Amino acid sequence: MKVFLPPRNRRLGTVDYLGLIGLAGLLVARFIPIAKLIPFWGCVLRERTGWPCLGCGLTRVADRVAHFNFVGAWEANPLGTVAAVLFALAAVAMVVHLVFAVPIPEIQLSLREWKAFQVVMPVIVLVNYAYVVVKTRFPHLLL
């Protein structure tokens, strides 16, 4: 892994765009009760079969992270909580970058590291999904 520190700038980059998305999403989650306003909001798969989908709990995660309830967010969907916190950190980095021209480090992975990431991420997603399934279908197994 190589880390590069570019010169001071205010150019929009990937982290800035992710920060904008994260800031918008967390502000909506904080101030607009989407799940209560939209009547058809919810997981169709879970409503019809009782089994959660891969994204089950993400609305609760966004709402709970926006209200600083990290424990509740973690219980809803651990990987979603990590993603929401990373979006929030990207929003902070974006503000610091654009206001103070602080450069955002650029990370370059080697081919071997990139291939390892491509193997590890699906495993993490499957473990997270297994947790969500157990949490919703078999909560008595989690003590």
Secondary structure by P-SEA (a helix, b strand, c coil): cbbbbccccccccaaaaaaaaaaaaaaaaaccccccccccccccccccccccccccaaaaaaaaaaacaaaaaaaacaaaaaaaaaaaaaaaaaaaaaaccbbbbbbbbcaaaaaaaaaaaaaaaaaaaaaaaaacccccccc
